[in-house]
Amino acid sequence: MSGDDTASTVRTGREGSAAGHRALVWRELPERPAAAVLVLHGGQEHSRNRPGPLNLPGLRMYGFVRALRRETAGAGVAIGTVRYRHRGWNGDRADAARDTRAALGDLAEELGHVPTVLVGHSMGGRAALRAAGHPNVTGVVALAPWCPAADPCEQLAGRDVLMLHGDRDKVTGPADTRAFAARSRAAGARVCGYTVLGSGHTLLRRSGDWHRATARLCAGLLGLRDLPAEVDAALALPADAPGALGLPLPAQPRTAPPRRLTPVLPTDA
C-alpha cells in the first residue's frame, strides 16, 4: 500500500494541507465512527522527493492495516493512513510530523473529537510520537521507532505509549527507544516497551506477531479488549520504576480471545 495508492481508499474527502496536498487517506470509514487509528509508514532521514506509486515503506504497512480491519470490524473504528509530501524527515522541517498533524486536523474536522491511536514504523514512529500532543490522540503504538536523543517527549504526557523494537534492528537503535521511553515516562506518559526477539528493522521476521500484536494492542487502547496483563502492569508503574521497557513479545496466536461485544463509544456519548 503506497502513500499515493487510492485503490482501497474509502474516501479521501476534501483537499487539505498546503498546496492542495491531502495528508489523510481513509482505508476504512464506518457510517458513524466512534474512534480512529492512523497508520504511518517509514521514510528517509533526508529527501525532498515525493513518494512514488511504488512506495515500499507504505507497502510494508499493508499487513498492519489488514490486521486492524479484522480486529476492529463492526466496532465503529475508522482506519486511515498518512500520505507524506516528501520521503524524508528533513531536519528541522520535520515534514512527516507536519503531515501527520495535518491528517489529524482533517480527521478531527470530519469525525469530531474521537479517541485516536497512532501506529507508526521507523520515521513514521517518530512522526507519531511528535504529533501525539493533538487532543484527539489518546495512544501511540511505535514500531521500531526512530528516537533521536534530542526529540521532545513532553507532548506525550497523559498518553499511553506502547513501543515495540526488534533486538536485531541495525537501522534504529533499541537502546534509543528505551532511552526515549524512559524520558517519556518521566514527562508524564504511561509507557510500556516490548522487545521482539529475533526480528529486525523491516518487520519481516515474525511479521505475523508484529501485525497481530499491533492490532490487538490498538484494540486494547480503544477499549475493545483488555490489554495484556503485563502491559497493564507496566503502564501502572511509577515513572522511575524499572522493568516496563524490555518485555519480550510473546508469540501471537492467530485466534485471539473474543473481543468485547460493546463497541467503542464516542467521547461525548
LUMLOPA-463071 format. One record per residue (C-alpha): residue in three letters; chain; x, y negated, z. Coordinates in pm, whole numbers, always signed. Layout:
# residues N
R   code   unit        u        v        w
R    ALA      A        X        Y        Z
...
END
This chain:
# residues 269
R   code   unit        u        v        w
R    MET      A       +0       +0       +0
R    SER      A     +180     -309     -117
R    GLY      A     +129     -663       +0
R    ASP      A      -28     -750     -337
R    ASP      A     -233     -433     -385
R    THR      A     -604     -507     -364
R    ALA      A     -731     -174     -495
R    SER      A     -851      -69     -149
R    THR      A     -937     -418      -29
R    VAL      A    -1291     -454     +102
R    ARG      A    -1300     -830      +82
R    THR      A    -1036    -1100      +63
R    GLY      A    -1272    -1385     +150
R    ARG      A    -1189    -1748      +95
R    GLU      A     -845    -1865       -2
R    GLY      A     -632    -1957     +295
R    SER      A     -290    -2096     +381
R    ALA      A      -75    -2330     +180
R    ALA      A      -85    -2340     -200
R    GLY      A     -382    -2104     -215
R    HIS      A     -199    -1812      -55
R    ARG      A     -433    -1572     +120
R    ALA      A     -247    -1406     +407
R    LEU      A     -530    -1185     +532
R    VAL      A     -641     -881     +330
R    TRP      A     -921     -667     +468
R    ARG      A     -882     -290     +438
R    GLU      A    -1190     -205     +648
R    LEU      A    -1463     -457     +725
R    PRO      A    -1776     -339     +909
R    GLU      A    -2101     -532     +885
R    ARG      A    -2066     -675    +1237
R    PRO      A    -1705     -638    +1355
R    ALA      A    -1657     -627    +1730
R    ALA      A    -1277     -603    +1725
R    ALA      A     -988     -605    +1478
R    VAL      A     -646     -459    +1406
R    LEU      A     -392     -634    +1183
R    VAL      A     -107     -430    +1031
R    LEU      A     +224     -600     +940
R    HIS      A     +495     -435     +731
R    GLY      A     +870     -493     +742
R    GLY      A    +1095     -703     +522
R    GLN      A    +1441     -855     +498
R    GLU      A    +1645    -1098     +701
R    HIS      A    +1679    -1345     +411
R    SER      A    +1478    -1353      +90
R    ARG      A    +1254    -1616      -68
R    ASN      A    +1133    -1368     -331
R    ARG      A     +768    -1272     -333
R    PRO      A     +675     -912     -257
R    GLY      A     +607     -740     -589
R    PRO      A     +347     -486     -697
R    LEU      A     +573     -204     -573
R    ASN      A     +641     -306     -214
R    LEU      A     +796      -13      -29
R    PRO      A     +770     -166     +322
R    GLY      A     +400     -214     +257
R    LEU      A     +358     +138     +125
R    ARG      A     +514     +268     +446
R    MET      A     +220     +128     +643
R    TYR      A      -50     +304     +441
R    GLY      A      -39     +606     +673
R    PHE      A      -97     +378     +972
R    VAL      A     -400     +213     +808
R    ARG      A     -543     +555     +721
R    ALA      A     -493     +680    +1080
R    LEU      A     -653     +364    +1218
R    ARG      A     -954     +411     +991
R    ARG      A    -1004     +765    +1119
R    GLU      A     -951     +670    +1482
R    THR      A    -1188     +370    +1484
R    ALA      A    -1457     +499    +1247
R    GLY      A    -1803     +380    +1349
R    ALA      A    -1676     +155    +1628
R    GLY      A    -1708     -178    +1450
R    VAL      A    -1335     -237    +1414
R    ALA      A    -1213     -445    +1120
R    ILE      A     -870     -347     +983
R    GLY      A     -659     -591     +788
R    THR      A     -307     -629     +655
R    VAL      A      -95     -942     +629
R    ARG      A      +28    -1045     +285
R    TYR      A     +360    -1230     +308
R    ARG      A     +461    -1513      +78
R    HIS      A     +826    -1408      +97
R    ARG      A    +1013    -1085     +156
R    GLY      A    +1236    -1238     +423
R    TRP      A    +1214    -1389     +769
R    ASN      A    +1439    -1672     +654
R    GLY      A    +1588    -1813     +972
R    ASP      A    +1404    -2094    +1145
R    ARG      A    +1134    -2082     +878
R    ALA      A    +1009    -1756    +1033
R    ASP      A     +797    -1704     +723
R    ALA      A     +646    -1371     +830
R    ALA      A     +530    -1520    +1161
R    ARG      A     +378    -1819     +979
R    ASP      A     +184    -1587     +751
R    THR      A      +68    -1382    +1049
R    ARG      A      -62    -1693    +1222
R    ALA      A     -242    -1792     +901
R    ALA      A     -402    -1446     +882
R    LEU      A     -511    -1472    +1246
R    GLY      A     -661    -1812    +1175
R    ASP      A     -863    -1669     +887
R    LEU      A     -964    -1371    +1100
R    ALA      A    -1090    -1596    +1380
R    GLU      A    -1281    -1815    +1134
R    GLU      A    -1452    -1515     +975
R    LEU      A    -1513    -1291    +1277
R    GLY      A    -1506    -1529    +1572
R    HIS      A    -1330    -1457    +1900
R    VAL      A    -1294    -1078    +1877
R    PRO      A    -1023     -879    +2059
R    THR      A     -741     -815    +1813
R    VAL      A     -441     -581    +1823
R    LEU      A     -136     -645    +1605
R    VAL      A      +62     -349    +1469
R    GLY      A     +399     -438    +1317
R    HIS      A     +704     -249    +1189
R    SER      A    +1057     -398    +1191
R    MET      A    +1025     -759    +1067
R    GLY      A     +650     -713    +1100
R    GLY      A     +703     -618    +1463
R    ARG      A     +898     -938    +1515
R    ALA      A     +619    -1138    +1347
R    ALA      A     +354     -967    +1558
R    LEU      A     +539    -1043    +1880
R    ARG      A     +599    -1405    +1775
R    ALA      A     +233    -1465    +1676
R    ALA      A      +77    -1287    +1974
R    GLY      A       +0    -1613    +2152
R    HIS      A     -307    -1656    +1931
R    PRO      A     -618    -1650    +2155
R    ASN      A     -772    -1352    +1972
R    VAL      A     -470    -1129    +2035
R    THR      A     -501     -900    +2335
R    GLY      A     -234     -643    +2249
R    VAL      A      +62     -557    +2027
R    VAL      A     +197     -222    +1910
R    ALA      A     +552     -288    +1788
R    LEU      A     +718      -13    +1582
R    ALA      A    +1099      -21    +1565
R    PRO      A    +1073     -399    +1601
R    TRP      A    +1345     -648    +1517
R    CYS      A    +1406     -822    +1850
R    PRO      A    +1690    -1078    +1843
R    ALA      A    +1808    -1182    +2187
R    ALA      A    +1713    -1547    +2128
R    ASP      A    +1349    -1480    +2035
R    PRO      A    +1088    -1624    +2273
R    CYS      A     +859    -1399    +2473
R    GLU      A     +652    -1645    +2680
R    GLN      A     +368    -1618    +2424
R    LEU      A     +317    -1256    +2535
R    ALA      A     +205    -1347    +2887
R    GLY      A     -121    -1169    +2967
R    ARG      A      -94     -936    +2667
R    ASP      A      -48     -559    +2660
R    VAL      A     +263     -476    +2457
R    LEU      A     +347     -119    +2355
R    MET      A     +685      -72    +2188
R    LEU      A     +795     +243    +2005
R    HIS      A    +1151     +292    +1880
R    GLY      A    +1334     +592    +1736
R    ASP      A    +1654     +690    +1912
R    ARG      A    +1830     +735    +1573
R    ASP      A    +1746     +387    +1443
R    LYS      A    +2056     +227    +1284
R    VAL      A    +1879      -84    +1150
R    THR      A    +1711     -240    +1453
R    GLY      A    +1859     -151    +1789
R    PRO      A    +1656      +39    +2050
R    ALA      A    +1863     -139    +2318
R    ASP      A    +1750     -475    +2176
R    THR      A    +1389     -362    +2201
R    ARG      A    +1433     -258    +2563
R    ALA      A    +1601     -589    +2647
R    PHE      A    +1319     -784    +2482
R    ALA      A    +1062     -569    +2663
R    ALA      A    +1227     -642    +2997
R    ARG      A    +1226    -1016    +2928
R    SER      A     +861     -998    +2821
R    ARG      A     +766     -823    +3145
R    ALA      A     +939    -1100    +3339
R    ALA      A     +742    -1355    +3133
R    GLY      A     +408    -1205    +3233
R    ALA      A     +338     -941    +2966
R    ARG      A     +233     -587    +3051
R    VAL      A     +482     -374    +2860
R    CYS      A     +539       -4    +2800
R    GLY      A     +814     +139    +2581
R    TYR      A     +828     +477    +2406
R    THR      A    +1137     +643    +2263
R    VAL      A    +1060     +855    +1956
R    LEU      A    +1325    +1123    +1983
R    GLY      A    +1478    +1240    +1655
R    SER      A    +1339     +955    +1445
R    GLY      A    +1500     +658    +1271
R    HIS      A    +1401     +323    +1128
R    THR      A    +1199     +437     +826
R    LEU      A     +950     +624    +1048
R    LEU      A     +966     +924     +814
R    ARG      A    +1083    +1178    +1070
R    ARG      A     +788    +1261    +1294
R    SER      A     +571    +1042    +1072
R    GLY      A     +254    +1214    +1191
R    ASP      A     +344    +1138    +1552
R    TRP      A     +407     +771    +1464
R    HIS      A      +73     +743    +1281
R    ARG      A     -143     +926    +1533
R    ALA      A      +17     +768    +1839
R    THR      A      -20     +418    +1697
R    ALA      A     -386     +468    +1607
R    ARG      A     -468     +620    +1946
R    LEU      A     -280     +350    +2135
R    CYS      A     -471      +83    +1942
R    ALA      A     -797     +259    +2028
R    GLY      A     -690     +260    +2392
R    LEU      A     -607     -109    +2388
R    LEU      A     -950     -180    +2237
R    GLY      A    -1130      +30    +2498
R    LEU      A    -1236     +312    +2266
R    ARG      A    -1045     +577    +2461
R    ASP      A     -832     +598    +2774
R    LEU      A     -470     +507    +2730
R    PRO      A     -226     +789    +2810
R    ALA      A     -170     +821    +3183
R    GLU      A     +198     +731    +3151
R    VAL      A     +107     +410    +2965
R    ASP      A     -149     +307    +3226
R    ALA      A     +108     +370    +3499
R    ALA      A     +382     +180    +3316
R    LEU      A     +163     -122    +3242
R    ALA      A      +73     -147    +3610
R    LEU      A     +434     -152    +3732
R    PRO      A     +584     -473    +3873
R    ALA      A     +788     -675    +3626
R    ASP      A    +1123     -570    +3773
R    ALA      A    +1038     -201    +3811
R    PRO      A    +1247      +47    +3611
R    GLY      A    +1105     +340    +3421
R    ALA      A     +849     +169    +3197
R    LEU      A    +1058     +118    +2885
R    GLY      A    +1200     +455    +2780
R    LEU      A     +918     +708    +2793
R    PRO      A     +965     +997    +2547
R    LEU      A     +683    +1003    +2294
R    PRO      A     +518    +1345    +2316
R    ALA      A     +410    +1534    +2006
R    GLN      A      +70    +1408    +1894
R    PRO      A     -178    +1686    +1815
R    ARG      A     -389    +1642    +1504
R    THR      A     -705    +1679    +1711
R    ALA      A     -734    +1430    +1995
R    PRO      A     -978    +1438    +2288
R    PRO      A    -1314    +1288    +2196
R    ARG      A    -1323     +912    +2172
R    ARG      A    -1570     +714    +2377
R    LEU      A    -1909     +706    +2211
R    THR      A    -1971     +347    +2314
R    PRO      A    -1818     +115    +2054
R    VAL      A    -1619     -193    +2137
R    LEU      A    -1844     -484    +2225
R    PRO      A    -1797     -844    +2114
R    THR      A    -1634    -1058    +2381
R    ASP      A    -1943    -1285    +2401
R    ALA      A    -2191     -998    +2436
END
